[in-house]
Amino acid sequence: MKALPGSEKGPAPDSRVVGDVDPEHPMIVTVVLRPKQDVNPAAHAAGAQMSREEYTARHGAEEDDVAKVEAFAAAHHLSVYSINLAARTMVLGGRTGDMQKAFGVDLKMYTTEENTRFRGREGEVYIPDDLAGIVTAVFGLDDRPAANPHLRKLKIDAVAEPQIAVKAAAEPAAAAPHAFNAPAVGKLYQFPANLHGTGQTIAIIELGGGYRMSDLNAYFQGLGMATPSVVSVSVDGITNNPGVNSNADSEVALDIEVAGSIAPRSKIAVYFGRNTLAGFLNVINAAIHDPIRKPSVVSISWGSAEENFTAAARQQYEAAFQAAAALGVTILAASGDNGSSDGVNDGKAHVDFPAAAPSALSCGGTRLLATNPTTIASETVWNDGPTGPGAGGGGVSNFFPKPAYQTGVTVPASPTGFVGRGSPDVSGNADPVTGYNIVVGGQRVVIGGTSAVAPLFAGLTALLNQAAAPRKVGFIQPKLYTTPGTCRDVTASSNDYSGLLGVYRAGPGWDAASGLGSAIGTHWVTALVGAHLGPQPLPPQPVLNQ
């Protein structure tokens, strides 16, 4: 048996062992295989794209490797539940006792300070000598929660009629903080008004919760829009399940309603997966390699500090995003809502993952004030301070080197002295005080967080893909970083949430608090599609009853 590189796990923070696992309990794991050929990120940064069939033939798993893992599974009384050649994954199921023997691990039951129980392990995963180099990762032996939704709710008075209602009201006082409808934010960011996402599918990744069509219908009716086509896709048996976890339900509603109102003629596919390292990877791969719905953009609003992911997990998530780039699929991920600490209480700066993956567009947060429906009065880094709801995530990776597309910007060293991938790439309105009007659970609420920025810009990407059809804009960072004027520079405030870390301040150009700044939608069209549509007149934007 050989130790699997990158599989080592340390003790789970804020958790303790409470007993042994039940060896008879059923469980599943995800085995990741080597590719036929590695993806060449440089080629896709230059705009090369291939079909899903071409990708599988060139970069998928080898049939012989699959057969070897099938034999290994049979020898250890495990079943093969599914095989995804494109994603290079095999899901194996069986008794927990057999899994422990097959992979040389000692599994225990843990509990957190919040009384959440999970199956965990410490140390490395082992594989037979003849699978070394064939199996590159094994996930799912440990099922501790992998990520959190990056949203923040604003508390407002309950309303008698829990639904959005359109009214022709006067604009709020100039530059006064107030919540927005998502299309109003798109208008301020100059999203192209003559594009609607026609022919595009937006994939939304969720690790829990669910949506109710009654909420979606109320929301879009309140905006004077038809409800877009929304379908749920079950991964690893996880389904659309509203009413169990209100925070997760709010995340799902936020993602659908923001993306759908920006690109109202796109289709929305919501992929539900388990909140584990294995489940998170599986649901991402399901969206990227979906041969039926074929999404052109993927929005991810869940994450955690990059140190909470094993080295193998960070590598395989980035490999999945490189696969997306090869297919021309744009990945957008929220950068987190706990400022430069990313919620880690060790007095150091941390960056959120998977937003820190170089092949994902990291989406940070701002506080947006408007003079009128088309004029931004001010935009600063979102930071409500230690007594407020949060601050935009951002920082420098301790693991991923500085990518080529950031060559022209100054990225500071991380707390470990590593000059790595800087996050975020771009930012958008995220402060819950200037957040988004949403309907969830039959109630009208205001939600902010970088969770809103990923679907906001995913909607914009769907508009761009409509303009670029039949091609897709794909991996967009190289052009955003090298084309002047794609973003409105954000130069005020910092994302030092606690006020104790001393990092990171906004300033001219790219910074680890706001990235390149907030999107100028029509300039993205020019840079990424090449067709200058120019600002288009918009009809009056409906607002919510307050």
N, C-alpha and C positions, 0 to 999 in steps of 0.2 A: 504493500500500500504506500502511496505517495501523498504528501500533503498538497492540497490544491492551492496554487499561488493566489494570494489576495483574499483567501477565505477566512482569515483570522478575525475573530470577534473577541472583544474585551468584555468585562462585566457590564451588564445593563445599568445605566445610571438611574439612581433613585428607585432601585428595585432590589428585591431579596428573594432568595430561593425558599420555596414553601413545600417542596416535596419532589418525588420522582414523577415522571410521566407514566401514564398507563400504557404498557407495551401493546395492548390490544386495540388501542384507539386508532382509527383510520386517519391518514394524513396524506398530503400530496407535496411533491417537490418539483421544481423546474430545473432541468438539466440543460445547460447551454453548450452547444458544440462549436467547434472551430469552423470558420468559413472556408469555402473553396478558394477564394481570393479575398484579401483585405480590400476594403473600400479605400479609394484614393481621395481624401478630402479636398486636396488641391484642385482636382478635376471638377468637382461639384461646386467649389467656390468660384470657379470660372464659368459656371452655368451649365455644365453637362448634366443631362437628365436621362433616365432610362425608364422603361416600363417595369411594372411589377414582375412580369414574366421574365424579362431580361435580367432583372436583379436576382431572382431566385436561381436562374441558370448560372449566373456568374459568381454570386456571393453567398448563395444559400448553403445549407449543410450537405455533406456527401451522404449518399445512400448507404455506403459501406460503414460510415461512422454511426449512422442510425442503427444499423443491424448489430453492431458491436454493443451499443447501449441496450438494445432490446435483449440481447443474450445475457448481459450483466443483470438486467432487471429480473429476467426469468430465474436466474441462478439464486437470486435473493428473495424470491417469492413476491416480487413487485409487479404491478400491472402497468402497461403503457396506456395512458388515458388519451393522449393527443400528441401529434407530431406537427410542427410548423417548420417546414424546410426553409422558408424565406427568413423567418426570425431565428432559425437555428436552435429551436427549443423543443424539448420533449417533456411532457408532464407525466410523472410517474406517481402511482398511488399504492398504498399498502399499509400494513400494520406499523405502528411507531417502533416497536421492537425490531422489526426487520429493517426499517430505515436506519436505526442506530448502528446495526451491524454492517449494513451495506456501505455506509459512509464514515464509519469509525468515529462516531460522535457520542457524547454523553449528554443526553437531553434532560433538562429539569423544568419543573414548573416554577414560575416566578410570579410575584405580585408587585405592583407599583404602589406609591404612596396614595394614589387615587383608587386603589383596590381593583385595578385592571389586571387580570390574569393572562399570562401568555406562556407559550413554550419557548424556551431559550437554550442557548449553548454558549460555551466559551472555548477558545482555541480554534483549531483548524479543522477543515473537512478533508477526508482522505478518500482517494479513489484507487482502484487497482492499477498496477504498473502498465497494463496494456491499454488503459484509457488515458494515460498521461499524454498531454498534447492534443487529445481528441476532445475531452471534456474540459471546457474553459471555466465553468462556474456551476455551482449548485446552490439554488436559493429555495427557501421554504422550510428548511429544518427548524429554523427559528421563526416564529410567527409574531414577534413583537411588532406593534404598530410602527410603520415606516415614515409616515408623514402626517402633517396637519393641514387643514384648509386655511389659506391665507386671506381671511376676511375679517372685517371688524364692523359690528353693528352700531348704529347710532340710535340711542333711545329717544323715541318720540311719543307723544300722547296717542293713545288708542283712538281710532276713528270709528264712527258709528257704522259706516258702510265699509267693510274691509276690502276695498277694491280700488283700482285706479279710476279716477274720473277726470275727463278732459274738461278744462274750462278755459275760456278766453280771458285771461287775467293780465293785469299790468305786470311788466317785468319787475323782479325784485329790485330793491334799492341798489344803485350802482355800487359794484364791488363789495356788496354785503355777502358774507358766506351763506350759501344755501345749497341744498341738494339739487341734482340735475336728473333729467331723463337722459339716458345714454345717447340718443340722437343729438341732444343739445351739446353734449361734449364733443361728439363727432363734428358738429357744425363749427364749434370753436377751434377744433384742430384741423379744419378745412378738409375733411374727408370728402372725396368727390361725390357730388350730389347726383350725377347721372349714371352711377353704377350702384347695383343692388345685390351683387353676389349671385346673379343668375348662373346656373350650371355648376355651382360649387357646393361641396359638402364640408362643413366645419365639424371636426371631431373634438369632443369635450371629454376629458379624462376625469372620472370621479372614483373615489375610494370609499364610498358610502353614501347614504341618503337616497333621495329620489325626488321626483317632481310629480305634480298633479296637473293634468291638463286644464282643470278649472282655474288654477293660478295663472297658467300661461295665457289662457283665453282672456282672463280679466286684465292681465297686464297689456297684452297687445291691443285689445279692444280700447283700453284707456288711452293708448297712443294713436288710435285711429288707424291701426295696421291690422292686416290679416295675420293670424297665427301661422308662423312658418311650419314646414314639415319637421317634426321632431320624432326620432325613433330611439329606443333604448337598445343597447347591445350588451348582452350578458357575457362576462368573461369569468371562467373558473366558477360558474354557478352563482355569481353575484348579480342580483337583478335590481331594477328600479324599485325602491322600497321606501317610500316616504312615510313619515309619521313616527319613526323610531329614534332618529338622531336629528334634532332640530337644527343644530349647527351645520351638519352636512347637508340637510335639505336646503338651508339658506345658500350654501355654496352652489348647489346644483341649480337653483332658481336664478341666482346671480349670473352664473355662466351662460345659461341658455338665454335669459332675457336681454343681457347686454349684447352678446354676439348676434342674437337673432334680430334685434332692433337696429343694429348697424348694417347688417347684410340680410334684409328681410326676405329676399327671394332665394337665399341659400337654403340648403337642407342642413339640419342639425342632427348629428349622430352622437348620442351620449353613451360612452363606454364605461360600464360599471365593473370594478375589480376589487380584489381583496386589498386591505390596507396592510400589506407586508412587503418586504423587499421583492419576493417572488411575484406577488399579485400586482404590484405597481409596474414591474417590468412587463409582465404578461399583458396588462391592459394597454400599455403604451404600444407594444408590438402588435396587438390586435388591431389598433387603429391605423398604425403606419402601413401594415401589410394587408389591410382589408380589401379583398378582391371584388367585393360586391358594391360597397358604398364608395370606395376609393376617395377618401378625404384628401383635400389639397392643403389643409392646414390643421394643426393640432394645438389645442389650448389646454395648458396644465396649470391649475391653481393650487396644487398641493405640494408640500415640500418640507424639508427639515435641514438642520445644519449638516454640511457635507461630511463631518466626522461621524455622523450617525449611520453612514452607509459604508459597507466594507469596500476595500480597494477593488475587489472583483465587481461589486455592484456599480461603483462609479464607472468602471471601464465598460461594463455591458450596457448601461444606460446611454453613455456617450456613443457606443457602437450603434445602438438603436437609432439615435439621432443622426449619426452619419449615414445610416441606411435611408432615413427620411430625406436627407439632403440629396442622396443619389437618385431618389424618386421624384425630386422636386417638391417635396412636402415640407412646409415651414413649421417648425416647432417653436411655440412661445410658452414661457414659464414664468410664473410670478416669483419675484425676488424675495418675498418674505415681508412680515409686518412688525418685526421686532428690532428694526434699525440695524446698526453695525454689530450688535451682539448676537443677532439671530436667535435670541432667547436662551443662549447658553450663559449660565451664571458663573463664569470663571474669571471675569474681569478682562477678557480678551475679545478682540473682534473675530467674528465668524461670518461665513458666507453661506447662503442657502443653496440647497441642491434639490432638484435637478437644474435650477436656473443657472448654476455655476458651470454646467457642462458647456464646453465651447461651441457645440453645434446647436444649442438652444438659444433663442433670442430672449435674454433676461429682461423682464419688465418690472421696473421700479415704480415708486410712488411719489406724487406731488400733491400740493394743495392748490386748487385752481379757483381763482376769482375772476368774474366777468363784469365788464362795464355794460355790455349789452349782448344780445344773442350772437353777435359775430366778432366781438372784441374781447380779448383777454386783458384784464386789468393787471393781474400779477399771477405768477406761478412760482412757487418755492418748493423745496424738498419737504415732503410730508414728515413732520415730527411733532407729535403732540406732547412730548416730554414724559417723564417717568410716571406722572399721575394720569396721563391720557391714554387713549386706546391703542396707540402704536406709532410706528414710524416706518418709512420705506426701507426695505432691506438692501444691502449693498456691501461690497467689500472686495477682497482679493482671495482667490482660491489658494489653499495650501497644497494642492495636489495637481491641478491642471496647469501646464505652462502657459505663458502668455501666447495667445493665438496670433497667427500671421495678420489677421485683419485688425489687430490692435497695435501693430507696429508703429503707427503714426501718432499714438497717444501715450501719455505718461501714466503708467500704472504704478502706484506705490507698492512697496514690499508689504507682504502680509506680516502678522505678528511673529511668524517664525522666520522672517527674513526672505521668504520666497516671493519672487516677482512673477505672479501667476496670472491666470485669466481674471480680468476685472469684471465686476458685475455691479449694476445692471448695464445693459446696452442702451436702453431707452426708458423713458418714464412717462407716466400719465396720471390723470386725476385719481387719487386713492384715499385721501383723507376722508374719513366718514362724515366729518362736518360738511364737506363739500361732495358727499358721496352720491349714490345712485338710488333713485326711487325704484323699488322692487316689490313684487307681490309674491309672498310665500306663506303657505299655511292659511290662506284666506285673509291674510293681513297685509296692509301696506307698510313697508319698512324702508329705512334708508340704510344701505350697506356700502362700506368702503373696503379698503385693503387692496394690496396689489393683486388679489384675486380678481378684481374688476378690470385691471389693466390688461392681463393676458387675453381674456375674451374680447375686450374692446379692440385691441390691435389684431386679434384673430379675425374679427369682423372686417377690419380694414384690409387685411391680407386677402380675404375672400373677394373684396371689391377689386383689388389689384389683379387677382387671378382671373376674374371675369374679363378685365381689360387685356390681359396677356394671352387669353385662350387662343389656341389649344395648349400653349405652354403654361407653365406656372412660374411664379417669381422665385420659389424654392428657398435656397439658403441665402438670406438677404444681408447678413452682416457685412460682407466685404464691400458692397455698394453703399450701404448706409455710412460706413466709416470713411469711405474715400470720396464721396460726393458731397461737396459743400452745400449747406442749406437744407438738408433733409429734416433737421430737427430744430426746434426753438430752444436755445440754450437756457438752462435753469442754473442760476448763479448764486442763489441765496439759501441760507440755512444749512443744516447738516443732518445726518441720520444717526447721530450719537444719542440714542434714545434715553439712556440713563444719565448722560452728561458727565460720565466718569471715564470714558474710553479715549476721548480726544480725537476720534476719527468718525466719519469722513466728511469734510466740508465740500459744498458745491462751489464751483468757480468756473471761469471761462473754459470752454471746451469740455472734453470728457472728464468725468469724475466719478468716484465710487459711491456717490450719493444719488446722482440723477442720470448717470450715463451720458449719452450725447444730448439729452434733453427730451422734450415731448415732440411727438410726431407733427409734421406739417403734411397732411395727407396728400394734397395735390403735388407736393414736391416728391413724395414717395412714388407717385405715379410716374413722374418725369424720370426719376433715378432708376426705378426698378422695372418699369414697363417701356418707357421711352416715348409715351404719348402724352403730351402736355395738354391736359383737359382744361386747366385753368379753373379758378373759382366759379361755381355755378350758383345762381340764385336758388334759395330754398323757400318753401312755403312756411308760414308761421309754425313754430314748434309747440305742440300742446304741452301744457304743464300740469302738474298734479295739484289737486286741492290740498291745501296745507291745514 
